[in-house]
Amino acid sequence: MDLDQLALLRTPDGAAALALAAELAGADELAAASALRARGFPPGLAAAALTQVTLRARAGAKFGADAPRAFLTRAGLEQATREIVAVRRAARLRAAGVTALADLGCGLGADLRAVAAAGIRAYGVDADPVTAACAALNVPDATVTCGDARDFDLSAVDAVFCDPARRSGGRRVFRPEDYSPPWDWVTALPQRVPNTVLKLAPGIDQALLPPGAELELVSVDGDVVEAAAWCGPLARAPRRATVFRDGMPHELTGTGEETAPVGPPGRYVTDPDGAVVRAHLVAELAAAHSARLADPTIAYVWTDTPVTSPFGRCFGVVDTMPFSLKRLRATLRERGIGRLEILKRGSALDVEQLRRDLRLTGPNPLTLLLTRISATPTAVLAHPVVR
């Protein structure tokens, strides 16, 4: 979509095209395009309307109730923050006393919406003209401009949020030095505006963070979706895992440097949420439940009683054995296991190939955890503990 197409979508004809495209949602793409053209809509407007309706159908998690009215681009929607994460972040900023925030690289405005709704004066800037225009439409309560984030005047704000672009030429980039704005400029922001939050890829090298920053890892229903560095006065703990379960947030904090005790496997094993693992807070989770690791390098947490926690999935152990394909296949056949969830930590086995090799048959479900214990490849058969 370009600026001309966006302008067309905002005309009465554009509104009519969007309405018809919404009615045709789910129909064959070529048939839908033909139906729009048959109603007299130009091909460019028809294509833009169909694209918007398709993107809006996918935008619910990120734009909530506003998704059916949002103006979107494919790349912008992919990079946008989930609504529940943005709302949680905005509430924390508001509680910290932030009154005016600049979103440098605001994208389609997912974070701006939450900031403005929290009562914070919101300013956004994006280098892409179409993206900036969409953000201005999506967040009418914010002031949005198109330009280089490095040129934005920060004198009118007391906080900065920066989500550096991690794509170039339509491809994802993984090295921070390839981000836009450049990483050295991004990490210098806290020196200019102490209340700075940086949205990062979950796999960021933690050694690259600004000194004294709090690293927060965020997951939603088991999927790690982002990392954030809270700088200056906003930093409250060295490490934080924020885990959303069924829309509710739960927080685990710590130093990220503790080590958990090591001991024998127990009757129950907990698989920590990915945010907990990436935040290096497995030891804190273990301490909260008097738990231990069976191997100091593997993040499975073992206990003798069941664990109820939003920070991991607990399983009751049925059997633990050194890994042997032949023995494992025979055991599963004896138990009539036809549905097998396979998890792994510390195992190089290909899960799908193993599933084929096991040749599962039978009516019963089970979970297989592939791991290492004292350097020995190990198979753990277990069943989920209902929370």
BELLINSUL-V565714 format. One record per residue. N is the residue number from 1. RES is the residue in three letters. SS is DSSP state (~ for helix, > for strand, _ for the rest). OMEGA is omega in whole degrees, 0 to 359 (999 if undefined). NEAR is the number of other ideal C-beta (glycine too) atoms within 10 Angstrom. Layout:
n={N	N}
res={RES	RES}
ss={SS	SS}
omega={OMEGA	OMEGA}
near={NEAR	NEAR}
This chain:
n={1	2	3	4	5	6	7	8	9	10	11	12	13	14	15	16	17	18	19	20	21	22	23	24	25	26	27	28	29	30	31	32	33	34	35	36	37	38	39	40	41	42	43	44	45	46	47	48	49	50	51	52	53	54	55	56	57	58	59	60	61	62	63	64	65	66	67	68	69	70	71	72	73	74	75	76	77	78	79	80	81	82	83	84	85	86	87	88	89	90	91	92	93	94	95	96	97	98	99	100	101	102	103	104	105	106	107	108	109	110	111	112	113	114	115	116	117	118	119	120	121	122	123	124	125	126	127	128	129	130	131	132	133	134	135	136	137	138	139	140	141	142	143	144	145	146	147	148	149	150	151	152	153	154	155	156	157	158	159	160	161	162	163	164	165	166	167	168	169	170	171	172	173	174	175	176	177	178	179	180	181	182	183	184	185	186	187	188	189	190	191	192	193	194	195	196	197	198	199	200	201	202	203	204	205	206	207	208	209	210	211	212	213	214	215	216	217	218	219	220	221	222	223	224	225	226	227	228	229	230	231	232	233	234	235	236	237	238	239	240	241	242	243	244	245	246	247	248	249	250	251	252	253	254	255	256	257	258	259	260	261	262	263	264	265	266	267	268	269	270	271	272	273	274	275	276	277	278	279	280	281	282	283	284	285	286	287	288	289	290	291	292	293	294	295	296	297	298	299	300	301	302	303	304	305	306	307	308	309	310	311	312	313	314	315	316	317	318	319	320	321	322	323	324	325	326	327	328	329	330	331	332	333	334	335	336	337	338	339	340	341	342	343	344	345	346	347	348	349	350	351	352	353	354	355	356	357	358	359	360	361	362	363	364	365	366	367	368	369	370	371	372	373	374	375	376	377	378	379	380	381	382	383	384	385	386	387}
res={MET	ASP	LEU	ASP	GLN	LEU	ALA	LEU	LEU	ARG	THR	PRO	ASP	GLY	ALA	ALA	ALA	LEU	ALA	LEU	ALA	ALA	GLU	LEU	ALA	GLY	ALA	ASP	GLU	LEU	ALA	ALA	ALA	SER	ALA	LEU	ARG	ALA	ARG	GLY	PHE	PRO	PRO	GLY	LEU	ALA	ALA	ALA	ALA	LEU	THR	GLN	VAL	THR	LEU	ARG	ALA	ARG	ALA	GLY	ALA	LYS	PHE	GLY	ALA	ASP	ALA	PRO	ARG	ALA	PHE	LEU	THR	ARG	ALA	GLY	LEU	GLU	GLN	ALA	THR	ARG	GLU	ILE	VAL	ALA	VAL	ARG	ARG	ALA	ALA	ARG	LEU	ARG	ALA	ALA	GLY	VAL	THR	ALA	LEU	ALA	ASP	LEU	GLY	CYS	GLY	LEU	GLY	ALA	ASP	LEU	ARG	ALA	VAL	ALA	ALA	ALA	GLY	ILE	ARG	ALA	TYR	GLY	VAL	ASP	ALA	ASP	PRO	VAL	THR	ALA	ALA	CYS	ALA	ALA	LEU	ASN	VAL	PRO	ASP	ALA	THR	VAL	THR	CYS	GLY	ASP	ALA	ARG	ASP	PHE	ASP	LEU	SER	ALA	VAL	ASP	ALA	VAL	PHE	CYS	ASP	PRO	ALA	ARG	ARG	SER	GLY	GLY	ARG	ARG	VAL	PHE	ARG	PRO	GLU	ASP	TYR	SER	PRO	PRO	TRP	ASP	TRP	VAL	THR	ALA	LEU	PRO	GLN	ARG	VAL	PRO	ASN	THR	VAL	LEU	LYS	LEU	ALA	PRO	GLY	ILE	ASP	GLN	ALA	LEU	LEU	PRO	PRO	GLY	ALA	GLU	LEU	GLU	LEU	VAL	SER	VAL	ASP	GLY	ASP	VAL	VAL	GLU	ALA	ALA	ALA	TRP	CYS	GLY	PRO	LEU	ALA	ARG	ALA	PRO	ARG	ARG	ALA	THR	VAL	PHE	ARG	ASP	GLY	MET	PRO	HIS	GLU	LEU	THR	GLY	THR	GLY	GLU	GLU	THR	ALA	PRO	VAL	GLY	PRO	PRO	GLY	ARG	TYR	VAL	THR	ASP	PRO	ASP	GLY	ALA	VAL	VAL	ARG	ALA	HIS	LEU	VAL	ALA	GLU	LEU	ALA	ALA	ALA	HIS	SER	ALA	ARG	LEU	ALA	ASP	PRO	THR	ILE	ALA	TYR	VAL	TRP	THR	ASP	THR	PRO	VAL	THR	SER	PRO	PHE	GLY	ARG	CYS	PHE	GLY	VAL	VAL	ASP	THR	MET	PRO	PHE	SER	LEU	LYS	ARG	LEU	ARG	ALA	THR	LEU	ARG	GLU	ARG	GLY	ILE	GLY	ARG	LEU	GLU	ILE	LEU	LYS	ARG	GLY	SER	ALA	LEU	ASP	VAL	GLU	GLN	LEU	ARG	ARG	ASP	LEU	ARG	LEU	THR	GLY	PRO	ASN	PRO	LEU	THR	LEU	LEU	LEU	THR	ARG	ILE	SER	ALA	THR	PRO	THR	ALA	VAL	LEU	ALA	HIS	PRO	VAL	VAL	ARG}
ss={_	_	~	~	~	~	~	~	~	_	_	~	~	~	~	~	~	~	~	~	~	~	~	_	_	_	_	_	~	~	~	~	~	~	~	~	~	~	_	_	_	_	~	~	~	~	~	~	~	~	~	~	~	~	~	~	~	~	_	~	~	~	~	~	~	~	~	~	~	_	_	_	_	~	~	~	~	~	~	_	_	_	~	~	~	~	~	~	~	~	~	~	~	~	~	_	_	_	_	>	>	>	>	>	_	_	_	_	_	~	~	~	~	~	~	~	~	_	_	_	>	>	>	>	>	>	_	_	~	~	~	~	~	~	~	~	~	~	_	_	_	_	>	>	>	>	_	_	~	~	~	_	_	~	~	~	_	_	>	>	>	>	_	_	>	_	>	>	_	_	>	>	_	_	_	~	~	~	_	>	_	_	~	~	~	~	~	_	~	~	~	~	_	_	_	>	>	>	>	>	_	_	_	_	_	~	~	~	_	_	_	_	_	>	>	>	>	>	>	>	_	_	>	>	>	>	>	>	>	>	_	~	~	~	_	_	_	_	>	>	>	>	>	>	>	_	_	>	>	>	>	>	>	>	_	_	_	_	_	_	_	>	_	_	_	_	_	>	>	>	>	>	_	~	~	~	~	~	_	_	_	~	~	~	~	~	~	~	_	_	_	>	>	_	_	_	_	_	_	>	>	>	>	_	_	_	_	_	_	_	_	>	>	>	>	>	>	>	>	>	>	>	_	_	~	~	~	~	~	~	~	~	~	~	_	_	>	>	>	>	>	>	>	>	_	_	_	_	_	_	~	~	~	~	~	~	~	~	_	_	_	_	_	>	>	>	>	>	>	>	>	>	>	_	_	>	>	>	>	>	>	>	>	>	_	_	_}
omega={175	183	179	179	178	178	178	180	182	175	175	177	178	179	179	179	178	180	179	178	178	178	183	182	181	179	176	186	181	179	179	179	179	180	178	180	179	177	176	179	179	182	181	179	179	180	180	180	180	178	180	181	178	180	180	179	181	193	186	183	185	181	173	183	179	184	181	180	184	173	195	167	182	182	181	180	181	184	185	178	174	186	184	178	180	180	178	181	180	179	178	177	179	179	179	177	179	181	181	186	173	177	185	189	192	180	182	175	181	178	179	180	183	180	180	180	179	178	178	176	189	176	180	175	176	185	183	184	181	180	179	179	177	180	179	178	183	183	183	179	180	174	185	177	176	179	179	181	182	180	185	179	184	185	184	184	175	176	179	170	182	176	184	181	180	175	177	182	180	181	179	175	187	181	180	180	178	179	175	0	181	187	181	177	181	184	175	182	181	177	179	178	186	179	182	173	179	175	189	172	182	182	183	174	187	177	182	184	174	181	177	182	170	176	178	172	186	174	177	180	174	180	175	189	179	168	177	175	178	190	176	182	182	181	182	180	180	182	179	170	176	187	176	175	180	176	181	180	175	185	174	182	178	182	186	183	181	175	180	175	180	180	183	174	180	181	180	178	179	176	184	174	182	178	178	181	183	177	181	182	179	180	178	176	179	182	181	184	180	187	183	172	175	176	186	182	185	189	173	184	187	178	176	176	182	180	173	185	174	186	177	177	181	179	171	186	177	182	176	184	170	186	172	182	183	182	180	179	181	180	180	178	179	182	179	183	176	177	187	170	182	175	178	169	180	179	179	183	175	188	183	177	178	179	178	182	182	177	187	172	177	186	192	177	175	175	176	175	178	185	173	173	184	176	180	174	190	175	178	176	187	174	181	172	182	180	999}
near={21	12	11	12	17	19	11	19	20	13	11	7	15	19	12	16	26	21	12	18	26	15	12	18	12	8	13	10	11	8	10	21	19	12	18	22	14	9	11	11	22	13	10	13	23	22	19	23	28	23	17	25	21	16	21	22	13	14	22	14	16	25	25	17	8	17	18	14	11	25	22	23	20	13	16	25	20	13	20	25	26	20	21	19	24	25	19	17	24	24	14	18	23	17	9	15	10	24	12	14	28	26	30	26	23	32	28	31	33	29	30	29	27	25	31	21	16	19	11	21	17	27	24	31	22	28	16	16	13	20	26	22	20	25	29	20	17	25	26	9	11	22	15	23	14	16	12	12	24	13	8	18	9	16	7	11	21	18	24	26	29	23	25	22	19	18	14	11	5	7	7	11	16	10	9	18	9	15	23	18	17	14	16	10	15	26	21	12	24	24	11	10	18	15	21	28	29	25	23	25	15	16	10	19	10	17	5	13	17	18	7	12	21	20	23	25	27	27	26	19	11	13	13	20	18	21	21	25	25	25	24	20	14	20	20	13	17	18	22	22	31	22	25	22	16	6	8	9	16	15	15	25	17	20	12	20	9	14	10	18	12	13	11	10	20	17	13	20	27	27	23	24	28	19	29	28	20	22	30	20	28	27	20	20	24	23	14	14	20	11	25	18	21	21	19	11	10	16	22	25	28	25	18	12	12	15	23	12	20	19	25	25	19	21	24	13	16	15	12	17	12	11	17	12	12	7	12	20	16	11	17	22	15	9	14	12	21	14	11	18	13	17	18	16	16	16	19	8	15	11	13	9	9	20	13	9	13	17	9	17	10	15	8	13	12	23	21	21	21	20	24	19	19	10	9	10	15	22	23	23	20	23	14	14	15	7	11}
